[in-house]
Amino acid sequence: MSNHTSLYTVTDNVRRRNAAEKRFRFYGLTAIAIGIVALIVLLSSVLSNGSGAFQQTYVTLSVHLPADKLDKQGNRDPEEMKSVSTFGYSPLIRDAVVARADELGWVMPEGMKPKDMGALISKEAAAQLRNFVLANPDVVGSTIEIEMLANGRVDGYMKGRVDREFARLDSNIDVEQLDLVDLLIEGGNLEKRFNWAFLTSPDASGQRPEAAGLGVAILGSAYMMLVVLFLALPIGVAASIYLEEFAPTNKWTDLIEVNISNLAAVPSIVFGILGLAIFINFAGLPQSAPIVGGLVLTLMTLPTIIIATRASLKSVPPSIRDAALGVGASKMQAVFHHVLPLAAPGILTGTIIGLAQALGETAPLLLIGMVAFVKEYPGMPPEGFFDPASALPVQVFNWTQRADAGFVERASGAIIVLLVFLIIMNAVAVLLRRRFERRW
């Protein structure tokens, strides 16, 4: 009697294998689901906390500009008018708030002072008004209608971050001030709209979250990415071509390859220590400068680009090289005229991914001083590469260290901007690969 079973007979071993396969699928789908849920929670948290940073509350007031205080000489000369500091403009803004409150029928509660009413306007407003007057000296002596930033607490009240219970416990605003805010809203003097200044303005002091922006950080990150692109790409590609196509196989090339692989796994803060020791302490380059940040990020990005480029060169079929050599091309011609163009999609993809990784690095930039408060924009290249600047991830770190809740909102908004840049860069990498990829 034969012991052979039919292929269609379900044995115990088959049942166990099928059960194991089902469990493996379940584990895989569960892991994917957990990852998707975690990503949704993360993005939801960042978007809910940071969306408010893209809106800002503005106050529209009629401000009288007395000539006897702003232009005592009467010449309307901006150089002479610069002698009046922002402290000279603050009372004008306070008087404008008081005047508007009187027009709306506001009865000042007992214990409240005019300066408490003026405190609803951002301290940055005095500087804004002063800059406007210096740029338009002919307005002195008249009454103008001008938009100014509201105080951070007022902005938080408009966004639902501050309520009356919060005001009872907060020393920076009280319930009576919120009553005046409600009156100004009814009078059409307060409105909330898209905050372009968040993307263009520089950072502000710890007392003015409503005026803080990402302008210097975005420009500093752009300058560093230019340095990384123009240094890491040619050096990385040249090193990869030599190691993959021309270098002999010996102990020295083996040592170099091992070190490149090890450098790709070195913590980024180590590169920051290296940059601090070499570029700042030894070479004497200025701290907080994009050139130093770019050089540090170049060192960190090079291993990624070299590994990606070598993988792209290896993916080109050997028949391409053999065919080029067979028709009389030199080794150099075969590599640069045939192999390198076919490997270009992978090289570009690796480069963009390396740049995206460098864009989000924080630790090495902290060590070279880019954590410093920078109010002025860096100049145009090449001088601007040596001017003080900040960077997007460092700006996020800075804002999370400040106590005011308005800066936490700004930090989440900066994370959104950083994520948008990273998504764009990775999307470009995918498009380039699909556009230029060849199949054999």
C-alpha positions in Angstrom: 0.0 0.0 0.0 1.5 3.4 -1.0 2.3 6.0 1.7 2.2 8.9 -0.8 -0.5 11.5 -0.1 -2.2 13.6 -2.7 -1.1 17.2 -3.4 -4.7 18.2 -2.6 -4.7 16.7 0.8 -4.3 19.3 3.6 -1.9 17.8 6.1 -1.0 19.1 9.6 2.3 20.5 8.3 0.4 22.5 5.6 -2.1 23.7 8.2 0.8 24.9 10.4 2.5 26.7 7.5 -0.7 28.4 6.4 -1.3 29.5 10.0 2.2 30.8 10.3 1.8 32.7 7.0 -1.5 34.2 8.3 0.1 35.3 11.5 3.0 36.9 9.6 0.6 38.8 7.5 -1.3 39.9 10.6 1.9 41.1 12.3 3.0 43.0 9.2 -0.4 44.7 8.7 -0.5 45.5 12.5 2.9 47.1 12.3 1.9 49.2 9.3 -1.3 50.2 11.0 0.5 51.3 14.2 3.0 53.3 12.1 0.2 55.0 10.2 -1.7 55.8 13.4 1.5 57.2 15.0 2.2 59.3 11.9 -1.4 60.7 11.9 -1.2 61.5 15.6 2.1 63.3 15.1 1.0 65.3 12.1 -2.3 66.1 13.8 -0.5 67.4 16.9 1.9 69.5 14.9 -0.8 70.9 12.6 -3.2 71.7 15.5 -0.5 73.4 17.6 1.2 75.2 14.7 -1.6 76.3 12.4 -2.2 79.3 14.6 1.3 80.6 13.8 0.2 81.3 10.2 -2.5 83.7 11.5 -1.9 86.9 13.4 -4.1 89.5 15.1 -3.8 93.1 13.9 -5.1 96.3 15.5 -6.2 99.2 13.3 -6.0 102.6 15.1 -6.0 106.3 14.3 -2.7 107.6 15.7 -2.0 111.3 16.0 1.6 112.3 15.2 2.4 115.6 16.9 5.1 117.6 15.3 6.3 119.1 18.6 7.3 115.7 19.8 8.5 113.9 16.7 10.1 116.7 14.7 11.1 119.5 17.1 13.2 121.2 14.4 10.4 121.2 11.9 12.6 120.2 9.0 11.0 116.8 8.3 14.5 115.4 8.1 14.6 111.7 8.9 18.1 111.9 10.3 17.0 114.5 12.8 13.8 112.6 13.6 15.8 109.5 14.5 16.7 111.2 17.8 13.1 110.2 18.9 13.3 106.6 20.1 10.6 104.0 20.3 9.9 105.3 23.8 8.6 108.5 22.3 6.1 106.7 20.1 4.7 104.3 22.7 2.5 107.1 24.4 1.1 108.0 21.0 -0.1 104.4 20.6 -1.5 104.3 24.1 -3.4 107.6 23.5 -4.8 106.1 20.3 -6.2 103.1 22.2 -7.7 105.3 24.8 -9.3 107.6 22.2 -10.8 104.6 20.3 -12.1 103.2 23.6 -13.8 106.5 24.4 -15.4 106.5 21.0 -16.8 103.1 21.6 -18.3 104.2 25.0 -15.7 102.3 27.1 -15.9 103.1 30.8 -12.5 102.5 32.4 -12.9 100.2 35.5 -11.6 101.3 38.8 -7.9 100.4 39.2 -7.3 100.3 35.4 -4.9 102.8 34.0 -4.3 104.1 30.4 -1.0 102.2 30.2 -3.0 99.0 30.8 -5.1 99.8 27.8 -2.0 100.5 25.7 -0.5 97.2 26.8 -3.0 95.4 24.5 -0.7 96.5 21.6 2.5 94.7 21.0 5.7 96.4 22.1 6.9 95.9 18.5 4.2 98.4 17.4 6.3 101.4 18.6 9.2 100.3 16.3 6.8 99.7 13.4 5.3 103.2 13.8 8.7 104.8 14.1 9.9 103.1 10.9 6.8 104.2 9.1 7.2 107.8 10.2 11.0 107.9 9.3 10.1 106.4 5.8 7.2 109.0 5.4 8.3 112.1 7.3 5.5 114.2 5.7 2.8 112.5 7.8 4.2 114.2 11.0 1.6 116.6 12.3 -1.4 114.6 11.0 -3.5 111.7 12.2 -3.0 108.4 10.3 -4.8 105.1 10.4 -2.2 102.3 10.8 -2.3 98.6 11.4 -0.2 97.3 14.3 0.5 93.9 16.0 -1.7 93.0 18.9 -0.1 91.8 22.1 0.7 88.1 22.3 -2.0 87.5 25.0 -4.6 89.3 22.8 -3.5 87.2 19.8 -3.9 84.1 22.0 -7.4 85.2 23.1 -8.4 85.6 19.4 -7.1 82.1 18.7 -8.8 80.5 21.7 -5.5 79.8 23.5 -6.2 82.4 26.2 -9.6 82.6 28.1 -10.9 84.5 31.1 -9.9 81.8 33.5 -6.4 82.0 32.2 -6.5 85.8 32.5 -7.4 85.5 36.2 -4.1 83.6 36.8 -1.9 85.5 34.4 0.1 88.6 35.3 0.3 89.8 31.7 -3.4 90.3 31.1 -6.6 90.5 33.1 -10.3 90.1 32.6 -10.9 93.9 32.3 -8.5 94.1 29.4 -10.3 91.2 27.7 -13.5 93.1 28.0 -11.8 96.0 26.1 -10.6 93.5 23.5 -14.2 92.3 23.0 -15.3 96.0 22.6 -12.5 96.6 20.0 -13.6 93.4 18.1 -17.2 94.7 17.9 -15.8 98.1 16.8 -14.0 96.5 13.9 -10.5 97.4 15.2 -9.2 93.8 15.7 -9.0 91.2 13.0 -7.1 88.0 12.4 -5.6 87.2 9.0 -2.8 85.2 7.3 0.6 86.0 8.9 3.1 86.5 6.0 5.5 88.1 8.5 5.9 84.7 10.1 7.8 83.6 7.0 9.7 86.8 6.3 10.4 88.6 9.7 13.4 87.9 11.9 13.2 86.5 15.4 12.0 88.6 18.3 12.8 88.9 22.0 11.3 86.7 24.6 8.6 89.3 25.4 7.3 89.6 21.8 6.2 86.2 20.4 3.7 87.9 18.1 6.6 89.5 16.2 8.8 86.5 15.9 9.4 85.1 12.4 11.4 82.6 10.4 13.0 85.0 7.8 16.6 84.8 9.1 16.3 81.0 9.7 15.0 80.3 6.2 17.7 82.4 4.6 20.4 80.8 6.8 19.2 77.3 6.0 19.2 78.2 2.3 22.8 79.5 2.4 23.9 76.3 4.2 22.2 74.1 1.7 24.0 76.0 -1.1 27.3 75.4 0.5 26.5 71.7 1.0 25.3 71.3 -2.6 28.3 72.9 -4.2 30.8 71.1 -2.0 29.3 67.7 -1.1 28.0 66.8 -4.6 31.2 67.2 -6.7 33.5 65.8 -4.0 31.2 62.9 -3.2 30.6 62.0 -6.8 34.3 62.2 -7.7 35.3 60.1 -4.7 32.7 57.5 -5.6 33.8 57.3 -9.3 37.4 56.8 -8.3 36.6 54.2 -5.6 34.2 52.2 -7.8 35.8 52.5 -11.2 39.5 53.3 -11.0 40.9 52.5 -7.5 42.8 49.2 -7.2 41.6 46.7 -4.7 44.1 46.7 -1.8 44.2 47.3 2.0 44.2 51.1 1.6 41.0 51.2 -0.4 39.4 48.6 1.9 40.3 50.9 4.8 38.8 53.9 3.1 35.6 52.1 2.3 35.3 50.9 5.9 35.8 54.4 7.2 33.2 55.8 4.8 30.7 53.3 6.1 31.6 54.1 9.7 31.3 57.9 9.1 27.7 57.4 7.8 26.8 56.0 11.2 28.7 58.6 13.4 26.3 60.7 15.5 25.8 64.2 14.1 27.0 65.9 17.2 30.5 64.5 16.6 30.6 66.4 13.4 29.6 69.5 15.3 32.6 69.0 17.7 34.8 68.5 14.7 33.6 71.7 13.1 34.0 73.7 16.3 37.6 72.5 16.6 38.7 72.9 13.0 36.6 75.6 11.3 36.2 78.0 14.3 39.0 77.4 16.7 41.7 76.5 14.2 40.6 78.2 10.9 39.1 81.2 12.7 35.9 81.3 10.8 33.0 83.3 12.6 30.5 81.6 14.8 26.9 81.4 13.7 27.9 81.8 10.1 26.3 79.8 7.3 29.7 78.9 5.8 30.6 77.1 9.0 27.3 75.3 9.2 27.5 74.4 5.5 31.0 72.9 6.0 30.0 70.9 9.0 26.9 69.6 7.2 29.1 68.8 4.1 31.3 66.5 6.2 28.1 64.8 7.5 26.5 64.5 4.1 29.5 63.2 2.2 29.3 59.6 3.3 25.6 59.4 2.4 26.3 60.8 -1.1 29.3 58.5 -1.6 27.4 55.4 -0.6 24.3 56.3 -2.8 26.5 57.2 -5.8 28.5 53.9 -5.6 25.3 52.0 -5.4 24.1 53.8 -8.5 27.3 53.1 -10.4 27.1 49.4 -9.4 23.5 49.2 -10.7 24.7 50.0 -14.3 25.0 46.6 -16.1 28.6 45.6 -16.9 27.6 45.1 -20.5 27.5 48.9 -20.9 31.2 49.2 -19.8 32.2 46.2 -22.0 30.4 47.6 -25.0 32.1 51.0 -24.7 35.5 49.4 -24.2 34.9 47.0 -27.1 34.4 49.8 -29.6 37.7 51.5 -28.6 36.6 53.9 -25.8 39.1 54.5 -23.0 38.3 53.7 -19.4 37.7 57.4 -18.7 35.4 57.7 -21.7 33.4 54.6 -20.8 32.8 55.9 -17.3 32.0 59.5 -18.1 30.2 59.1 -21.4 28.1 56.0 -20.7 28.1 54.8 -17.0 27.8 58.1 -15.3 24.8 59.4 -17.3 23.0 56.1 -16.6 23.7 56.4 -12.9 22.7 60.1 -12.7 19.1 59.4 -11.4 20.4 57.5 -8.4 23.1 60.0 -7.8 20.6 62.9 -7.8 18.2 61.0 -5.5 21.0 60.3 -3.0 22.1 63.9 -3.1 18.7 65.3 -2.5 18.1 62.8 0.4 21.4 63.8 1.9 20.5 67.5 1.6 17.1 66.7 3.2 18.8 65.0 6.1 21.2 67.9 6.5 18.4 70.4 6.5 16.9 68.9 9.6 20.1 68.5 11.6 20.2 70.5 14.9 23.0 69.1 17.1 26.0 70.1 15.0 24.7 73.6 14.5 24.2 74.1 18.2 27.9 73.5 18.8 29.1 76.0 16.3 27.0 78.8 17.8 24.0 79.0 15.5 21.7 78.9 18.5 22.5 82.6 19.1 19.7 85.2 18.8 20.1 86.9 15.3 17.9 89.9 14.5 19.6 91.1 11.2 19.4 89.3 7.9 22.6 88.0 6.4 23.8 89.9 3.3 23.9 88.6 -0.3 26.4 85.9 -1.2 29.3 85.6 -0.9 29.6 88.0 2.0 26.3 86.7 3.4 27.9 83.3 4.0 30.1 84.9 6.7 27.3 86.9 8.4 25.5 85.6 11.6 22.4 83.6 10.8 20.2 80.9 12.3 18.6 77.8 10.8 15.2 76.2 10.8 15.8 73.3 13.2 17.8 75.6 15.5 15.0 78.1 15.5 12.6 75.4 16.6 14.9 74.5 19.4 15.2 78.2 20.4 11.5 78.8 20.6 10.8 75.6 22.6 13.1 76.9 25.3 11.1 80.1 25.9 8.3 80.2 28.5 5.6 82.1 26.5 3.0 79.8 25.0 3.1 82.0 21.9 6.6 80.7 21.1 5.4 77.1 21.4 2.9 77.8 18.7 5.6 79.5 16.6 7.8 76.4 17.1 5.1 74.1 15.8 4.6 76.4 12.9 8.3 76.3 12.1 8.1 72.5 12.2 5.3 72.6 9.6 7.5 74.8 7.3 10.5 72.4 7.8 8.3 69.4 7.0 7.0 71.2 3.8 10.6 71.7 2.7 11.5 68.1 3.4 8.4 66.8 1.6 9.2 68.9 -1.4 12.8 67.7 -1.5 11.9 64.1 -1.3 9.2 64.5 -3.9 11.7 66.0 -6.2 14.0 63.0 -5.6 11.2 60.6 -6.5 10.3 62.6 -9.7 13.9 62.7 -10.8 14.3 59.0 -10.4 11.1 58.2 -12.3 12.0 60.7 -15.0 15.5 59.5 -15.7 15.5 55.9 -14.6 16.4 53.4 -17.3 15.4 49.7 -17.2 17.4 46.9 -18.8 
